[in-house]
Amino acid sequence: MVRWRALIILIYVLIGIYVAWVHGYITAGFLRSLAEALLAVFLWFLVLLGVDLHIGK
């Protein structure tokens, strides 16, 4: 029962991401900024050492 619930939630979230992408709420720039933020959060010690975690340009 728990697996079905998790699968339904996963499908719901994936469809939501797709709809948001198609309607312009999620863009490549947003994804790049999100990835940079997540890298900075999980690799904060590298940021303190002066490593640049910016992606792309």
N, C-alpha and C positions, 0 to 999 in steps of 0.2 A: 504493500500500500504506500509506503514512504517513497519507494522508487518511482511509482507512477506520479505522485505529487511533485517530486523533484523534476521529473521529466516534463510535466505540464508547465511548471514554472519556468524551466529553461526555454521551452518552446515559446512561451508567452513573451519572455524577455527578448529572445532573438527576433521575433516578429516585430516587437516594439522598436528595436534598434533599426531594423530594416525600414520600417515606416518613417522613423525619424530621419534616416539617411535620405530617403527618397524625397521627403518634403523639406529638406535643407536645414533641419535642426542640428544635425551632426555633419560636420564638414571635415575635410582633410586637415585644415588648420587646427580645428578643435581636437582632433585625434592626436596630432603632433604635440599640442600643448599638454594634453592629458598624459601622453607617454612621457614627456619631459618631467611633469610633476610627479608621476609615479616613480620614475627613476631617481629623482631627487629625494623622495621620501624613503625609498628602500636602500639607496646608496648614499645616504647623508654623510657618511664618513669620507667619501670621495669628494663631495662638495666642500667639506671643511679643508681638505687637502689641496683645493684649488682646481680640481678636475671639472672641465666644462661638460655638462650633460645635455646641452642643447642639441636637438636633432635637426639635421638639414641645414638650411641657409643660416 
